[in-house]
Amino acid sequence: MQPASTRQAYLDWLRVLSILAVFFLHAGMAFVEEWEWHLKNKETSNLLMEVNFWLGRFRMPLLFFISGTVTFFMLKSRTTGAFIGLRFRRLFIPLVFGILVIVPPQVYMERLTQGFNGNFADFYPTIFTTGPYPAGNFSWHHLWFIVYLFLYDILFAPLLKWMMSEQGKERLAFFNKLAKRQLVYWLAVPSVIAYTAMNLSFPETHDLIHDWSRHIYWLLFLMTGFICVNFPGLTDSLERNRRISFLLAFASILCINYIRWNDLEPEDLISNWRSDWRTYAYMSLFPITAWCWIFTAIGYGKKYLNKKHRIQNYINEAIYPFYILHQTIIVIIVYYVLQSPDPVYGKFIFTFITSFVLIMCIYHLLIRPYDITRFLFGMKPKKKEAKPGVKNDAETAPVKTAATIPSAIQIS
């Protein structure tokens, strides 16, 4: 069993992979037919749609799960008050900056396709006068994740800190029992029930106010990620049972797709489908497959990705600004790509590669080197170089053993 206080590099890698999955999905959204998005290509791809559908089952649940582990490591070395202050700096400040600076170009590009005539300077004041999106132009768009994460961390920080205490661990010792055999899968049951019971009444909105089913759903992923690190026997169990998790994940998504591909969805076949048990059985497959893919990722990640690479520090710092920037860059590029007569896959590949390179260039040249941009994007200040002849903190500090070095996972 790996102590909870030791560095767990696989969680860093899974966080990176989850955000890259979000990036891939958004890079392809203009080229798939099934979901509404800000801009749409006339020609669409069924193959991209199926990849996006699969990624969409678990990309955000995995991100919330990993964020729960981040919360654990940040709370471990801080008081509740210090943790709240840090979350304010790392989440709330980038959120406000993102709403005022990063998101408006997305809305502007969309309005151009809807007949708006004017430059960005003409458009910008309307984000304060037209009301919330989609009727108005004020929005947080993809930054809803930061809004929700900030809210959950602030509201539940005292509870989470108590769970880490000796008293809390004694009261919650039953979680250790779930590490035996295949009992770890019981962790998924509360959110499966919540999602299935509430999804029809409270569909996903990302507007914070009316998103009750998703609040419970996302919160349970975050809490479970926290619990799995607080009781490390659970992640050990997921590593042991990783093959079972993969089989369940594959079977569940196959079952969902069989129903979709053969037009057997309850709403298409049953007249009173909203009250029919088969509707709820079908809906339950969606949180089930999300949990199974997450458990698969944790199990295989812990087994094969728990090694730190020298480039990991750079990636860990870059991934949060990458997330903040990614959709705006994609939307801007897509706006111009849609005017090209090229085939859909050529447009997607160009969008994916160009967006990725541009985001990384902006990060490396404009965000990473400067303290002000690091602050606005939720990064730590730059490390100050020691003056000649003066020993820095690293040289004078006592050497820490592996068991005392906390995780370096950054904010997500």
N, C-alpha and C positions, 0 to 999 in steps of 0.2 A: 504494500500500500504506500502510495506517494503522499507524504505529509502535505497538508493544505498550504503550508507556508512556503513551500519550495516553488521555484519557477516552473511553470507548466507551458512550455513553448507551443504545444499543440493547440492550445486555446487561442494563441496569437494567430497561428496559421489558419485556423478555422474562421476566425473573425475576418481575416483578409479574404478568404475564399467566399464567405457569405456576402461581403460587399462587392466582390467581383461578380457574383451571381446577380446581385441587384443591378450592377452596371450592364451586364450582358442583356438582362431582361429589358431594361429601359432603352438600350441601343436598338433593340428589335421591335419595340412597341409600335413604331410608325409603320411597320411592315407586316403586321398581323391584323386579322379582321375581327376577332372575337371580342376584344375589349376596347372601350372608348379610351382615347388618349388625346393629347394636345394637338398633335399633327398626325395626319394619316396619308400614306402613299396610296395611289389608285390601285396598284398591283400589290397583292399580299401573298404571304407564304404560309402554307399549312404546316410545313416542317418547323419553321420558326415558332409558329403558334404552339405546337406540341412541346417544343423545348421550353418555351416560356410558361406553359401551363404546368409542366413538371417543376420547374424552378419556383414557380409561384406558390406551390404547396408548402414549401419549407424555408424559403430564403429569409423572410421576416421573422418567423418563429425561431430560426437558428440565431438570427442577429439579437433577438431579445434574450434568448438563452445565454449566449455568450456575454451579453451585457450584464446579466445577473452574476456571472463569474467575475466580471470587471468590478462590479459593485462590492463583491466580497473582498477583493484584494485592496481596494481603495479604503474600505471601512476598517480593515484589519489594523492599519497603522495610524488611524485617525479617530478623533472623537466624532460624535454625531454632528456637532456644530461645525467642525472643521470640514467634514465630508460635505455637508450641505453648502458651505461656502465654496468649496472646490467645484461642486456640480454647477453652482451658479456661474462660475467663471468659465468652466469648460463646456457647458451646454447652453445656458441662457444667453450669454453674450454672443456666441456664434449664431444662435437662433435669431436674435434681433437683427444682427448684421445680415444674416441670410435673407430674412424677410424683406429688408429694406434695399439690399444691394444684389443678392444672388438670384432671387426668384423673379423679380420684375421682368428681366429680359425674356424669360419663358412665356409669361403672360403676353408680353408685347408681340412676340413672334406669332403666338396663336391669334391675337387680335388682327394682325396683318392679314392672315388668311381668311378672316371673317369680315374684311372690308374696311378696317381702320386705315385712315390716310393721315400720315404724319410721322415725324421722326420720334426717337425715343424720348427726347426732351419734351415733346408735346404729350407723350403718353404718361410719363412718370407721375405727374401730379394726380392722375386719375386713380392711382392706387389708394389715395386718401379720401377720395370723394365719391367713389362709385359703390362702395360696400364690398362684402366678401365675395370671393370667387365661388361658383362660376358666373353668377349674375354680374358681379363687380370684378375689380381687378386686384383686390387685396387678398394675398394667399401665402400659405407657407409651403404649398405643393409637397415635394418629397421630404421636406424637413419636418413633416408630421411625426416622424419617428423620434426626432430630437425632443419635440414637444412632449410626447407621451413618456419617453424615458426620463426626462427631467421631472415630470409630474410624479411618476412612480417612485423615483429615488428620493424625492423630497418628502413625500407623504409617508413612505414606509421605512425611512432611515432608522427611526427609533426601534421599530420591530426587528429589522434586520440586525441591528447592533445587539439587541437582546438575544437573538438567535445564535450569535457568535459567542456569547458569554457562557461560562461554565453552567450556570443555572439553565440557560436556554438549551444547551446541548443535552443536559440531563432530562429536561422536560420533553425534548424531541428525540430521545434516544431510539424511538421506534423506527426512525429512518434507517438506523443501522441494520435493523432486521430486514429491510427491503433489499439490502445488498446480497442477501443469500439467494442462491439458485436463480430463478427468473422473476423474483418478486419485484424487481426494479421497474417493471412495466406498469405497476400500479401507479407510478408517478404521473402517468398520462391520463388517468381516469377522470380526475376533476375537470380538466379542460375539455375533454371529449364530451362530457355531460353538459358543461356550460355552453359550449359552441352549439351543440345539437339542439339544446332547449331554447336558445335565444336568437339564433341566426335569422330566422324568418321574421321575428318581431323587430329586431334591431340589425338591419343589414349594415355592412361596412361603409363608413362615411369619411373617416379621417378628419372630421371637423371638431373633434374633442367632445362636443356637447351631446351629440346623439349617438355616439359610438359605443353604447354600453356593452354589447356582446363582445366587441373586440377589446375593450378595456380589460375585461375579465380574462379573455383569451390570452392577450399579450402579457398581462401581469403574471399569469400562471407560468408562462415560459420563463420569464425573468426570475420569478421566485424559485422555480425548479433548478435553473442554472446556479443560483446562489446556494441552494440546498445541496446540490451535488458536489460543490467544492467544500462546503461546510462539513459535509459528511463524505469524505473521499472514498469510502468503501463503495459508494454508489457508482462513481466513475470507474472504479476497478471492476465492478459488476458489468457495466456497459462494455468494457473492454473484453471481458470474458465472453459475453453474450453477443458480440458484434455480428457474428454470422447469422444468428437468429434474427437480430434486428434488420439485417439486410434482406433476409428472406421475407420478413413481414412487410418491409418497406416496398419491395418489388411486387409482392402479391397484392398489396393494398392499392398501389397506383395502377396496376394491371386491371384490377377489378373496377376502379373508377373509369378507366379508359374504355374498358369493354362496354360499360353502360353508356358512356358518351358516344362512342363510335357507332353503336348500334341503335341509337335514338331510343334508349330504354329509360331515360330519366323520368322520374315520377310525374313531373309537371306536364310531360308530353303524353302520358298514357292514362293517368288517373284523374277523374273529374274533380274529386274533392281532395286533391293531392296535399293541400296544406294541413289537413288533419289526418292523413293516412300514415300508418306506422312505417310504411316502406320509404316515405320521404325522409323520415328521421333516421332510418337505418342507412340510407344513402348519404345523408349529410354527415353522419358520424364517420364515414370513411375519410373525410377531408382532414379533420384533426388527427385521426389515427395515422394516416400516411405522413402527416407532418412530424409527429412524434417519432415514428419509426425511422424516418430519414435522419432526424436529429440524433437519435440514439445510435444509428449507424455511423454518422459522422464523428460523434464523440468516441465511440468504440474503436474505429479504425484510426482516427486521428491520434488517440492516446497511444495506440500500438505503434504507429509508423511515423508520426509527425512530431514526436516529443523531443526534438533536437533543435537547438538554436543554431541558426546560420548567421554568419557575420553581417549579412545584409538585412537581417530581421529588424534591427533597431531603426534603420532608415524606413523600411516598409511600415513598421508600427506607427511611426510619426506621420507618414504620408497618408495613411488610409482614411483618417477622419476628415482632413481637408478634401481628399479625393471624393468622399461621399457627399460633402457639402456642395462641391462644384459639379459633380458629374452630370446631373440631369439638365442643368442650364446649358452646359457645353453641348450635350447631345441635341437638345432642342434647337439651338442656334445652327448647328451643322445640318440637322435634318431639314430645317426650313429651306436651305439652299439645295440640299441633295434632292429634295422632292421635285425640284424644277428640272432635273436631269432626265433624259429619256432612257437611261441605263436600266438594265434588268434589276429586279428586286434584290437578288443576292449580292450583286455588285454594290448596290447602294448600302446594304447592311454592312458589308465588309468595310467599305470606305468609312461609314459612320463609326463603326466600332474602333478601327485602327486610328483614325484621325482624332476622335474624341479622346481616346486613351493617351495618345502622345501629347495632345494639347493640354490636357489636365495635368499630366506629369511635368510638362515644361512650366506651366503656371505655378505649380507647387514649388518646383526646384528653384526657379529664378525669382519669383515674386513673393512667395509666402515663407518658405523655409529660412531665408537669410535674415529676415527682419523681425524684430520683437513685436512691432505693432501688428503686423499681419499674422504672426504666430498667435498673438493674443486674440485677434478677431476670429481666428479659425480654431480656437480652443486648444492650442498647443502650449506646451511648457516653454518658458523663456529659454533663449539660447544659453548654453553653458559658457560662463566667462573664462577666457583664457588667463592662466596664471601669469603674473609678471615675472620677468627673469629674476631668478634668485629667491622668489617667494614660493613657498610650497602651497599647493592648492589643497582643498578639502580632501580630495581623493588620496593624496599622498600622506596626509596626517591622520586620516580616519582609520580606525581599526579594521582589519580584514574581516569580512563576513564570510561565514561558512555557507554552504549551499542551503542549509536548513533555515537560514535567517534572511535570505534574499527574497523579497516579495516579487510577485509577477510584474512584468513590465508592460502588461497589456494597457493600451491607451484607451481613451474614451471612444465609444462608438455611438 
